[in-house]
Amino acid sequence: MEQIVNGVRATEIQGARWRKSHHSNPNGNCVELAPLPDGGVAVRNSRHPGGPALVYTREEMVAFLRGAKDGDFDDMVGRVG
């Protein structure tokens, strides 16, 4: 299995199926995620699709998403919703 590490060019991740939230900016300024074969998740900036991807384990993404759902990061962007 190919090992994918932080900072790899996003375009070098073979078979990546990038997707973004339906809440994203229609101009493409958003964060995109791609599931990886080992259960991890790659993250890239849609404005730089060939730029670096950050790679997280499944457990790291679970912790982040739970925190986001609980509002742990709302203060970083002001009031949401």
PyMOL Python script that loads the backbone (N, CA, C, O; Angstrom):
from pymol import cmd

cmd.read_pdbstr("""\
ATOM      1  N   MET A   1       0.843  -1.175   0.000  1.00  0.00           N
ATOM      2  CA  MET A   1       0.000   0.000   0.000  1.00  0.00           C
ATOM      3  C   MET A   1       0.891   1.242   0.000  1.00  0.00           C
ATOM      4  O   MET A   1       1.877   1.317   0.734  1.00  0.00           O
ATOM      5  N   GLU A   2       0.530   2.198  -0.824  1.00  0.00           N
ATOM      6  CA  GLU A   2       1.261   3.456  -0.914  1.00  0.00           C
ATOM      7  C   GLU A   2       1.168   4.210   0.406  1.00  0.00           C
ATOM      8  O   GLU A   2       0.080   4.335   0.969  1.00  0.00           O
ATOM      9  N   GLN A   3       2.297   4.716   0.908  1.00  0.00           N
ATOM     10  CA  GLN A   3       2.283   5.527   2.118  1.00  0.00           C
ATOM     11  C   GLN A   3       2.161   6.984   1.712  1.00  0.00           C
ATOM     12  O   GLN A   3       2.950   7.491   0.915  1.00  0.00           O
ATOM     13  N   ILE A   4       1.175   7.640   2.264  1.00  0.00           N
ATOM     14  CA  ILE A   4       0.927   9.043   1.947  1.00  0.00           C
ATOM     15  C   ILE A   4       1.265   9.864   3.178  1.00  0.00           C
ATOM     16  O   ILE A   4       0.755   9.602   4.267  1.00  0.00           O
ATOM     17  N   VAL A   5       2.128  10.862   3.004  1.00  0.00           N
ATOM     18  CA  VAL A   5       2.610  11.650   4.131  1.00  0.00           C
ATOM     19  C   VAL A   5       2.200  13.107   4.004  1.00  0.00           C
ATOM     20  O   VAL A   5       1.865  13.576   2.916  1.00  0.00           O
ATOM     21  N   ASN A   6       2.230  13.822   5.128  1.00  0.00           N
ATOM     22  CA  ASN A   6       1.900  15.244   5.128  1.00  0.00           C
ATOM     23  C   ASN A   6       2.810  16.006   4.183  1.00  0.00           C
ATOM     24  O   ASN A   6       4.014  15.759   4.114  1.00  0.00           O
ATOM     25  N   GLY A   7       2.215  16.930   3.465  1.00  0.00           N
ATOM     26  CA  GLY A   7       2.966  17.790   2.570  1.00  0.00           C
ATOM     27  C   GLY A   7       3.110  17.262   1.161  1.00  0.00           C
ATOM     28  O   GLY A   7       3.659  17.948   0.298  1.00  0.00           O
ATOM     29  N   VAL A   8       2.621  16.038   0.905  1.00  0.00           N
ATOM     30  CA  VAL A   8       2.683  15.500  -0.450  1.00  0.00           C
ATOM     31  C   VAL A   8       1.800  16.371  -1.350  1.00  0.00           C
ATOM     32  O   VAL A   8       0.770  16.886  -0.915  1.00  0.00           O
ATOM     33  N   ARG A   9       2.213  16.524  -2.595  1.00  0.00           N
ATOM     34  CA  ARG A   9       1.369  17.271  -3.539  1.00  0.00           C
ATOM     35  C   ARG A   9       0.044  16.532  -3.677  1.00  0.00           C
ATOM     36  O   ARG A   9       0.027  15.326  -3.922  1.00  0.00           O
ATOM     37  N   ALA A  10      -1.047  17.240  -3.525  1.00  0.00           N
ATOM     38  CA  ALA A  10      -2.375  16.626  -3.558  1.00  0.00           C
ATOM     39  C   ALA A  10      -2.614  15.852  -4.854  1.00  0.00           C
ATOM     40  O   ALA A  10      -3.309  14.837  -4.855  1.00  0.00           O
ATOM     41  N   THR A  11      -2.044  16.328  -5.942  1.00  0.00           N
ATOM     42  CA  THR A  11      -2.239  15.661  -7.234  1.00  0.00           C
ATOM     43  C   THR A  11      -1.494  14.332  -7.325  1.00  0.00           C
ATOM     44  O   THR A  11      -1.740  13.545  -8.239  1.00  0.00           O
ATOM     45  N   GLU A  12      -0.586  14.077  -6.382  1.00  0.00           N
ATOM     46  CA  GLU A  12       0.170  12.830  -6.381  1.00  0.00           C
ATOM     47  C   GLU A  12      -0.528  11.710  -5.611  1.00  0.00           C
ATOM     48  O   GLU A  12      -0.039  10.581  -5.588  1.00  0.00           O
ATOM     49  N   ILE A  13      -1.643  12.003  -4.994  1.00  0.00           N
ATOM     50  CA  ILE A  13      -2.379  10.975  -4.260  1.00  0.00           C
ATOM     51  C   ILE A  13      -3.246  10.228  -5.277  1.00  0.00           C
ATOM     52  O   ILE A  13      -4.287  10.720  -5.714  1.00  0.00           O
ATOM     53  N   GLN A  14      -2.796   9.054  -5.630  1.00  0.00           N
ATOM     54  CA  GLN A  14      -3.447   8.261  -6.670  1.00  0.00           C
ATOM     55  C   GLN A  14      -4.885   7.906  -6.287  1.00  0.00           C
ATOM     56  O   GLN A  14      -5.141   7.427  -5.183  1.00  0.00           O
ATOM     57  N   GLY A  15      -5.806   8.144  -7.198  1.00  0.00           N
ATOM     58  CA  GLY A  15      -7.201   7.765  -7.012  1.00  0.00           C
ATOM     59  C   GLY A  15      -7.978   8.607  -6.023  1.00  0.00           C
ATOM     60  O   GLY A  15      -9.096   8.246  -5.654  1.00  0.00           O
ATOM     61  N   ALA A  16      -7.410   9.728  -5.583  1.00  0.00           N
ATOM     62  CA  ALA A  16      -8.110  10.573  -4.599  1.00  0.00           C
ATOM     63  C   ALA A  16      -9.408  11.098  -5.202  1.00  0.00           C
ATOM     64  O   ALA A  16      -9.440  11.579  -6.334  1.00  0.00           O
ATOM     65  N   ARG A  17     -10.463  10.995  -4.427  1.00  0.00           N
ATOM     66  CA  ARG A  17     -11.771  11.532  -4.826  1.00  0.00           C
ATOM     67  C   ARG A  17     -12.084  12.673  -3.873  1.00  0.00           C
ATOM     68  O   ARG A  17     -12.668  12.478  -2.807  1.00  0.00           O
ATOM     69  N   TRP A  18     -11.684  13.866  -4.282  1.00  0.00           N
ATOM     70  CA  TRP A  18     -11.812  15.049  -3.440  1.00  0.00           C
ATOM     71  C   TRP A  18     -13.261  15.504  -3.392  1.00  0.00           C
ATOM     72  O   TRP A  18     -13.980  15.449  -4.389  1.00  0.00           O
ATOM     73  N   ARG A  19     -13.674  15.951  -2.222  1.00  0.00           N
ATOM     74  CA  ARG A  19     -15.031  16.500  -2.101  1.00  0.00           C
ATOM     75  C   ARG A  19     -15.025  17.616  -1.070  1.00  0.00           C
ATOM     76  O   ARG A  19     -14.125  17.715  -0.236  1.00  0.00           O
ATOM     77  N   LYS A  20     -16.055  18.455  -1.151  1.00  0.00           N
ATOM     78  CA  LYS A  20     -16.156  19.594  -0.251  1.00  0.00           C
ATOM     79  C   LYS A  20     -17.579  19.686   0.293  1.00  0.00           C
ATOM     80  O   LYS A  20     -18.493  19.036  -0.212  1.00  0.00           O
ATOM     81  N   SER A  21     -17.745  20.485   1.305  1.00  0.00           N
ATOM     82  CA  SER A  21     -19.044  20.692   1.923  1.00  0.00           C
ATOM     83  C   SER A  21     -19.982  21.425   0.968  1.00  0.00           C
ATOM     84  O   SER A  21     -19.551  22.251   0.164  1.00  0.00           O
ATOM     85  N   HIS A  22     -21.247  21.113   1.070  1.00  0.00           N
ATOM     86  CA  HIS A  22     -22.223  21.862   0.262  1.00  0.00           C
ATOM     87  C   HIS A  22     -22.385  23.292   0.781  1.00  0.00           C
ATOM     88  O   HIS A  22     -23.055  24.104   0.143  1.00  0.00           O
ATOM     89  N   HIS A  23     -21.781  23.612   1.930  1.00  0.00           N
ATOM     90  CA  HIS A  23     -21.786  24.972   2.470  1.00  0.00           C
ATOM     91  C   HIS A  23     -20.642  25.812   1.909  1.00  0.00           C
ATOM     92  O   HIS A  23     -20.524  26.993   2.236  1.00  0.00           O
ATOM     93  N   SER A  24     -19.804  25.217   1.070  1.00  0.00           N
ATOM     94  CA  SER A  24     -18.615  25.897   0.559  1.00  0.00           C
ATOM     95  C   SER A  24     -18.962  27.066  -0.346  1.00  0.00           C
ATOM     96  O   SER A  24     -20.050  27.144  -0.916  1.00  0.00           O
ATOM     97  N   ASN A  25     -18.003  27.969  -0.457  1.00  0.00           N
ATOM     98  CA  ASN A  25     -18.109  29.121  -1.338  1.00  0.00           C
ATOM     99  C   ASN A  25     -18.231  28.633  -2.782  1.00  0.00           C
ATOM    100  O   ASN A  25     -17.426  27.808  -3.214  1.00  0.00           O
ATOM    101  N   PRO A  26     -19.213  29.120  -3.535  1.00  0.00           N
ATOM    102  CA  PRO A  26     -19.375  28.668  -4.917  1.00  0.00           C
ATOM    103  C   PRO A  26     -18.199  29.038  -5.833  1.00  0.00           C
ATOM    104  O   PRO A  26     -18.067  28.486  -6.926  1.00  0.00           O
ATOM    105  N   ASN A  27     -17.344  29.972  -5.389  1.00  0.00           N
ATOM    106  CA  ASN A  27     -16.173  30.348  -6.185  1.00  0.00           C
ATOM    107  C   ASN A  27     -15.013  29.392  -5.990  1.00  0.00           C
ATOM    108  O   ASN A  27     -13.948  29.590  -6.575  1.00  0.00           O
ATOM    109  N   GLY A  28     -15.195  28.366  -5.186  1.00  0.00           N
ATOM    110  CA  GLY A  28     -14.163  27.365  -5.018  1.00  0.00           C
ATOM    111  C   GLY A  28     -13.218  27.595  -3.862  1.00  0.00           C
ATOM    112  O   GLY A  28     -12.271  26.827  -3.697  1.00  0.00           O
ATOM    113  N   ASN A  29     -13.430  28.613  -3.057  1.00  0.00           N
ATOM    114  CA  ASN A  29     -12.564  28.872  -1.909  1.00  0.00           C
ATOM    115  C   ASN A  29     -13.023  28.020  -0.736  1.00  0.00           C
ATOM    116  O   ASN A  29     -13.853  28.442   0.069  1.00  0.00           O
ATOM    117  N   CYS A  30     -12.470  26.816  -0.652  1.00  0.00           N
ATOM    118  CA  CYS A  30     -12.938  25.914   0.382  1.00  0.00           C
ATOM    119  C   CYS A  30     -11.878  24.870   0.713  1.00  0.00           C
ATOM    120  O   CYS A  30     -10.810  24.818   0.104  1.00  0.00           O
ATOM    121  N   VAL A  31     -12.205  24.058   1.679  1.00  0.00           N
ATOM    122  CA  VAL A  31     -11.372  22.929   2.069  1.00  0.00           C
ATOM    123  C   VAL A  31     -11.966  21.689   1.417  1.00  0.00           C
ATOM    124  O   VAL A  31     -13.182  21.499   1.429  1.00  0.00           O
ATOM    125  N   GLU A  32     -11.114  20.851   0.850  1.00  0.00           N
ATOM    126  CA  GLU A  32     -11.565  19.606   0.229  1.00  0.00           C
ATOM    127  C   GLU A  32     -10.922  18.429   0.952  1.00  0.00           C
ATOM    128  O   GLU A  32      -9.778  18.513   1.400  1.00  0.00           O
ATOM    129  N   LEU A  33     -11.658  17.344   1.061  1.00  0.00           N
ATOM    130  CA  LEU A  33     -11.162  16.146   1.727  1.00  0.00           C
ATOM    131  C   LEU A  33     -11.256  14.951   0.792  1.00  0.00           C
ATOM    132  O   LEU A  33     -12.120  14.893  -0.083  1.00  0.00           O
ATOM    133  N   ALA A  34     -10.351  13.999   0.992  1.00  0.00           N
ATOM    134  CA  ALA A  34     -10.370  12.756   0.220  1.00  0.00           C
ATOM    135  C   ALA A  34     -10.077  11.597   1.169  1.00  0.00           C
ATOM    136  O   ALA A  34      -9.090  11.629   1.904  1.00  0.00           O
ATOM    137  N   PRO A  35     -10.934  10.571   1.155  1.00  0.00           N
ATOM    138  CA  PRO A  35     -10.655   9.400   1.976  1.00  0.00           C
ATOM    139  C   PRO A  35      -9.458   8.643   1.413  1.00  0.00           C
ATOM    140  O   PRO A  35      -9.268   8.582   0.198  1.00  0.00           O
ATOM    141  N   LEU A  36      -8.653   8.066   2.304  1.00  0.00           N
ATOM    142  CA  LEU A  36      -7.470   7.299   1.897  1.00  0.00           C
ATOM    143  C   LEU A  36      -7.694   5.815   2.157  1.00  0.00           C
ATOM    144  O   LEU A  36      -8.507   5.452   3.007  1.00  0.00           O
ATOM    145  N   PRO A  37      -6.984   4.955   1.435  1.00  0.00           N
ATOM    146  CA  PRO A  37      -7.179   3.509   1.578  1.00  0.00           C
ATOM    147  C   PRO A  37      -6.970   2.982   3.001  1.00  0.00           C
ATOM    148  O   PRO A  37      -7.579   1.980   3.379  1.00  0.00           O
ATOM    149  N   ASP A  38      -6.123   3.638   3.790  1.00  0.00           N
ATOM    150  CA  ASP A  38      -5.850   3.153   5.148  1.00  0.00           C
ATOM    151  C   ASP A  38      -6.846   3.679   6.179  1.00  0.00           C
ATOM    152  O   ASP A  38      -6.680   3.436   7.374  1.00  0.00           O
ATOM    153  N   GLY A  39      -7.886   4.400   5.730  1.00  0.00           N
ATOM    154  CA  GLY A  39      -8.885   4.958   6.634  1.00  0.00           C
ATOM    155  C   GLY A  39      -8.618   6.395   7.014  1.00  0.00           C
ATOM    156  O   GLY A  39      -9.456   7.037   7.649  1.00  0.00           O
ATOM    157  N   GLY A  40      -7.455   6.912   6.634  1.00  0.00           N
ATOM    158  CA  GLY A  40      -7.124   8.298   6.906  1.00  0.00           C
ATOM    159  C   GLY A  40      -7.849   9.233   5.952  1.00  0.00           C
ATOM    160  O   GLY A  40      -8.641   8.809   5.111  1.00  0.00           O
ATOM    161  N   VAL A  41      -7.554  10.514   6.109  1.00  0.00           N
ATOM    162  CA  VAL A  41      -8.185  11.540   5.283  1.00  0.00           C
ATOM    163  C   VAL A  41      -7.126  12.554   4.870  1.00  0.00           C
ATOM    164  O   VAL A  41      -6.348  13.020   5.703  1.00  0.00           O
ATOM    165  N   ALA A  42      -7.098  12.896   3.586  1.00  0.00           N
ATOM    166  CA  ALA A  42      -6.228  13.954   3.082  1.00  0.00           C
ATOM    167  C   ALA A  42      -7.050  15.229   2.962  1.00  0.00           C
ATOM    168  O   ALA A  42      -8.229  15.185   2.609  1.00  0.00           O
ATOM    169  N   VAL A  43      -6.424  16.367   3.258  1.00  0.00           N
ATOM    170  CA  VAL A  43      -7.096  17.666   3.235  1.00  0.00           C
ATOM    171  C   VAL A  43      -6.278  18.614   2.366  1.00  0.00           C
ATOM    172  O   VAL A  43      -5.055  18.677   2.488  1.00  0.00           O
ATOM    173  N   ARG A  44      -6.954  19.349   1.489  1.00  0.00           N
ATOM    174  CA  ARG A  44      -6.257  20.332   0.646  1.00  0.00           C
ATOM    175  C   ARG A  44      -7.079  21.602   0.530  1.00  0.00           C
ATOM    176  O   ARG A  44      -8.265  21.624   0.857  1.00  0.00           O
ATOM    177  N   ASN A  45      -6.433  22.659   0.061  1.00  0.00           N
ATOM    178  CA  ASN A  45      -7.065  23.949  -0.201  1.00  0.00           C
ATOM    179  C   ASN A  45      -7.516  23.933  -1.665  1.00  0.00           C
ATOM    180  O   ASN A  45      -6.698  23.715  -2.559  1.00  0.00           O
ATOM    181  N   SER A  46      -8.786  24.159  -1.914  1.00  0.00           N
ATOM    182  CA  SER A  46      -9.304  24.092  -3.281  1.00  0.00           C
ATOM    183  C   SER A  46      -8.702  25.152  -4.197  1.00  0.00           C
ATOM    184  O   SER A  46      -8.692  24.976  -5.415  1.00  0.00           O
ATOM    185  N   ARG A  47      -8.200  26.247  -3.635  1.00  0.00           N
ATOM    186  CA  ARG A  47      -7.573  27.281  -4.467  1.00  0.00           C
ATOM    187  C   ARG A  47      -6.222  26.838  -4.990  1.00  0.00           C
ATOM    188  O   ARG A  47      -5.700  27.414  -5.945  1.00  0.00           O
ATOM    189  N   HIS A  48      -5.646  25.800  -4.359  1.00  0.00           N
ATOM    190  CA  HIS A  48      -4.341  25.273  -4.760  1.00  0.00           C
ATOM    191  C   HIS A  48      -4.423  23.746  -4.850  1.00  0.00           C
ATOM    192  O   HIS A  48      -3.798  23.051  -4.049  1.00  0.00           O
ATOM    193  N   PRO A  49      -5.179  23.218  -5.807  1.00  0.00           N
ATOM    194  CA  PRO A  49      -5.401  21.774  -5.873  1.00  0.00           C
ATOM    195  C   PRO A  49      -4.132  20.954  -6.074  1.00  0.00           C
ATOM    196  O   PRO A  49      -4.114  19.765  -5.755  1.00  0.00           O
ATOM    197  N   GLY A  50      -3.088  21.556  -6.588  1.00  0.00           N
ATOM    198  CA  GLY A  50      -1.830  20.839  -6.752  1.00  0.00           C
ATOM    199  C   GLY A  50      -0.872  21.050  -5.597  1.00  0.00           C
ATOM    200  O   GLY A  50       0.224  20.491  -5.569  1.00  0.00           O
ATOM    201  N   GLY A  51      -1.299  21.861  -4.647  1.00  0.00           N
ATOM    202  CA  GLY A  51      -0.453  22.169  -3.498  1.00  0.00           C
ATOM    203  C   GLY A  51      -0.392  21.013  -2.520  1.00  0.00           C
ATOM    204  O   GLY A  51      -0.828  19.904  -2.826  1.00  0.00           O
ATOM    205  N   PRO A  52       0.148  21.278  -1.348  1.00  0.00           N
ATOM    206  CA  PRO A  52       0.333  20.206  -0.374  1.00  0.00           C
ATOM    207  C   PRO A  52      -0.987  19.742   0.233  1.00  0.00           C
ATOM    208  O   PRO A  52      -1.940  20.510   0.364  1.00  0.00           O
ATOM    209  N   ALA A  53      -1.011  18.482   0.593  1.00  0.00           N
ATOM    210  CA  ALA A  53      -2.151  17.906   1.313  1.00  0.00           C
ATOM    211  C   ALA A  53      -1.701  17.566   2.724  1.00  0.00           C
ATOM    212  O   ALA A  53      -0.594  17.069   2.934  1.00  0.00           O
ATOM    213  N   LEU A  54      -2.551  17.833   3.667  1.00  0.00           N
ATOM    214  CA  LEU A  54      -2.309  17.402   5.038  1.00  0.00           C
ATOM    215  C   LEU A  54      -3.027  16.072   5.213  1.00  0.00           C
ATOM    216  O   LEU A  54      -4.157  15.901   4.755  1.00  0.00           O
ATOM    217  N   VAL A  55      -2.370  15.140   5.872  1.00  0.00           N
ATOM    218  CA  VAL A  55      -2.915  13.797   6.017  1.00  0.00           C
ATOM    219  C   VAL A  55      -3.172  13.518   7.489  1.00  0.00           C
ATOM    220  O   VAL A  55      -2.299  13.717   8.334  1.00  0.00           O
ATOM    221  N   TYR A  56      -4.377  13.057   7.785  1.00  0.00           N
ATOM    222  CA  TYR A  56      -4.784  12.772   9.156  1.00  0.00           C
ATOM    223  C   TYR A  56      -5.270  11.330   9.270  1.00  0.00           C
ATOM    224  O   TYR A  56      -5.815  10.765   8.322  1.00  0.00           O
ATOM    225  N   THR A  57      -5.064  10.752  10.444  1.00  0.00           N
ATOM    226  CA  THR A  57      -5.590   9.411  10.688  1.00  0.00           C
ATOM    227  C   THR A  57      -7.098   9.510  10.887  1.00  0.00           C
ATOM    228  O   THR A  57      -7.640  10.593  11.106  1.00  0.00           O
ATOM    229  N   ARG A  58      -7.756   8.379  10.807  1.00  0.00           N
ATOM    230  CA  ARG A  58      -9.189   8.331  11.053  1.00  0.00           C
ATOM    231  C   ARG A  58      -9.496   8.875  12.452  1.00  0.00           C
ATOM    232  O   ARG A  58     -10.441   9.645  12.624  1.00  0.00           O
ATOM    233  N   GLU A  59      -8.713   8.484  13.433  1.00  0.00           N
ATOM    234  CA  GLU A  59      -8.950   8.907  14.804  1.00  0.00           C
ATOM    235  C   GLU A  59      -8.797  10.420  14.965  1.00  0.00           C
ATOM    236  O   GLU A  59      -9.562  11.048  15.696  1.00  0.00           O
ATOM    237  N   GLU A  60      -7.816  11.001  14.287  1.00  0.00           N
ATOM    238  CA  GLU A  60      -7.632  12.457  14.342  1.00  0.00           C
ATOM    239  C   GLU A  60      -8.830  13.176  13.740  1.00  0.00           C
ATOM    240  O   GLU A  60      -9.288  14.184  14.278  1.00  0.00           O
ATOM    241  N   MET A  61      -9.341  12.659  12.622  1.00  0.00           N
ATOM    242  CA  MET A  61     -10.501  13.291  11.985  1.00  0.00           C
ATOM    243  C   MET A  61     -11.757  13.140  12.832  1.00  0.00           C
ATOM    244  O   MET A  61     -12.569  14.063  12.911  1.00  0.00           O
ATOM    245  N   VAL A  62     -11.922  11.987  13.464  1.00  0.00           N
ATOM    246  CA  VAL A  62     -13.077  11.785  14.351  1.00  0.00           C
ATOM    247  C   VAL A  62     -13.041  12.810  15.480  1.00  0.00           C
ATOM    248  O   VAL A  62     -14.058  13.431  15.786  1.00  0.00           O
ATOM    249  N   ALA A  63     -11.875  12.992  16.098  1.00  0.00           N
ATOM    250  CA  ALA A  63     -11.743  13.959  17.191  1.00  0.00           C
ATOM    251  C   ALA A  63     -12.040  15.379  16.704  1.00  0.00           C
ATOM    252  O   ALA A  63     -12.734  16.136  17.382  1.00  0.00           O
ATOM    253  N   PHE A  64     -11.519  15.736  15.539  1.00  0.00           N
ATOM    254  CA  PHE A  64     -11.757  17.076  15.001  1.00  0.00           C
ATOM    255  C   PHE A  64     -13.241  17.289  14.696  1.00  0.00           C
ATOM    256  O   PHE A  64     -13.816  18.304  15.090  1.00  0.00           O
ATOM    257  N   LEU A  65     -13.856  16.345  14.002  1.00  0.00           N
ATOM    258  CA  LEU A  65     -15.260  16.507  13.631  1.00  0.00           C
ATOM    259  C   LEU A  65     -16.175  16.559  14.854  1.00  0.00           C
ATOM    260  O   LEU A  65     -17.138  17.326  14.881  1.00  0.00           O
ATOM    261  N   ARG A  66     -15.879  15.757  15.845  1.00  0.00           N
ATOM    262  CA  ARG A  66     -16.674  15.829  17.080  1.00  0.00           C
ATOM    263  C   ARG A  66     -16.537  17.205  17.719  1.00  0.00           C
ATOM    264  O   ARG A  66     -17.525  17.785  18.170  1.00  0.00           O
ATOM    265  N   GLY A  67     -15.310  17.728  17.758  1.00  0.00           N
ATOM    266  CA  GLY A  67     -15.100  19.057  18.318  1.00  0.00           C
ATOM    267  C   GLY A  67     -15.810  20.132  17.512  1.00  0.00           C
ATOM    268  O   GLY A  67     -16.397  21.053  18.079  1.00  0.00           O
ATOM    269  N   ALA A  68     -15.757  20.016  16.188  1.00  0.00           N
ATOM    270  CA  ALA A  68     -16.434  20.997  15.329  1.00  0.00           C
ATOM    271  C   ALA A  68     -17.944  20.950  15.553  1.00  0.00           C
ATOM    272  O   ALA A  68     -18.591  21.993  15.645  1.00  0.00           O
ATOM    273  N   LYS A  69     -18.498  19.762  15.638  1.00  0.00           N
ATOM    274  CA  LYS A  69     -19.941  19.622  15.878  1.00  0.00           C
ATOM    275  C   LYS A  69     -20.337  20.176  17.239  1.00  0.00           C
ATOM    276  O   LYS A  69     -21.441  20.696  17.403  1.00  0.00           O
ATOM    277  N   ASP A  70     -19.442  20.067  18.212  1.00  0.00           N
ATOM    278  CA  ASP A  70     -19.718  20.575  19.554  1.00  0.00           C
ATOM    279  C   ASP A  70     -19.482  22.077  19.685  1.00  0.00           C
ATOM    280  O   ASP A  70     -19.772  22.663  20.728  1.00  0.00           O
ATOM    281  N   GLY A  71     -18.954  22.703  18.627  1.00  0.00           N
ATOM    282  CA  GLY A  71     -18.724  24.149  18.659  1.00  0.00           C
ATOM    283  C   GLY A  71     -17.379  24.560  19.223  1.00  0.00           C
ATOM    284  O   GLY A  71     -17.173  25.738  19.515  1.00  0.00           O
ATOM    285  N   ASP A  72     -16.454  23.620  19.385  1.00  0.00           N
ATOM    286  CA  ASP A  72     -15.159  23.927  19.988  1.00  0.00           C
ATOM    287  C   ASP A  72     -14.360  24.985  19.225  1.00  0.00           C
ATOM    288  O   ASP A  72     -13.487  25.629  19.807  1.00  0.00           O
ATOM    289  N   PHE A  73     -14.641  25.171  17.950  1.00  0.00           N
ATOM    290  CA  PHE A  73     -13.831  26.077  17.125  1.00  0.00           C
ATOM    291  C   PHE A  73     -14.636  27.286  16.613  1.00  0.00           C
ATOM    292  O   PHE A  73     -14.125  28.067  15.811  1.00  0.00           O
ATOM    293  N   ASP A  74     -15.859  27.442  17.060  1.00  0.00           N
ATOM    294  CA  ASP A  74     -16.708  28.517  16.562  1.00  0.00           C
ATOM    295  C   ASP A  74     -16.090  29.892  16.772  1.00  0.00           C
ATOM    296  O   ASP A  74     -16.321  30.796  15.968  1.00  0.00           O
ATOM    297  N   ASP A  75     -15.308  30.071  17.836  1.00  0.00           N
ATOM    298  CA  ASP A  75     -14.721  31.382  18.112  1.00  0.00           C
ATOM    299  C   ASP A  75     -13.684  31.790  17.067  1.00  0.00           C
ATOM    300  O   ASP A  75     -13.316  32.962  16.988  1.00  0.00           O
ATOM    301  N   MET A  76     -13.214  30.844  16.272  1.00  0.00           N
ATOM    302  CA  MET A  76     -12.195  31.155  15.256  1.00  0.00           C
ATOM    303  C   MET A  76     -12.793  31.849  14.036  1.00  0.00           C
ATOM    304  O   MET A  76     -12.068  32.511  13.294  1.00  0.00           O
ATOM    305  N   VAL A  77     -14.078  31.714  13.817  1.00  0.00           N
ATOM    306  CA  VAL A  77     -14.709  32.308  12.641  1.00  0.00           C
ATOM    307  C   VAL A  77     -15.889  33.210  12.997  1.00  0.00           C
ATOM    308  O   VAL A  77     -16.629  33.638  12.112  1.00  0.00           O
ATOM    309  N   GLY A  78     -16.064  33.493  14.255  1.00  0.00           N
ATOM    310  CA  GLY A  78     -17.202  34.291  14.665  1.00  0.00           C
ATOM    311  C   GLY A  78     -18.441  33.414  14.766  1.00  0.00           C
ATOM    312  O   GLY A  78     -18.358  32.192  14.645  1.00  0.00           O
ATOM    313  N   ARG A  79     -19.544  34.021  14.979  1.00  0.00           N
ATOM    314  CA  ARG A  79     -20.792  33.268  15.127  1.00  0.00           C
ATOM    315  C   ARG A  79     -21.177  32.628  13.805  1.00  0.00           C
ATOM    316  O   ARG A  79     -21.207  33.293  12.769  1.00  0.00           O
ATOM    317  N   VAL A  80     -21.469  31.339  13.844  1.00  0.00           N
ATOM    318  CA  VAL A  80     -21.848  30.595  12.647  1.00  0.00           C
ATOM    319  C   VAL A  80     -23.322  30.248  12.730  1.00  0.00           C
ATOM    320  O   VAL A  80     -23.837  29.873  13.783  1.00  0.00           O
ATOM    321  N   GLY A  81     -24.001  30.387  11.568  1.00  0.00           N
ATOM    322  CA  GLY A  81     -25.411  29.956  11.533  1.00  0.00           C
ATOM    323  C   GLY A  81     -26.280  31.067  11.775  1.00  0.00           C
ATOM    324  O   GLY A  81     -27.500  30.906  11.785  1.00  0.00           O
TER     325      GLY A  81
END
""", "prot")
cmd.dss("prot")
cmd.show_as("cartoon", "prot")
cmd.util.cbc("prot")
cmd.orient("prot")
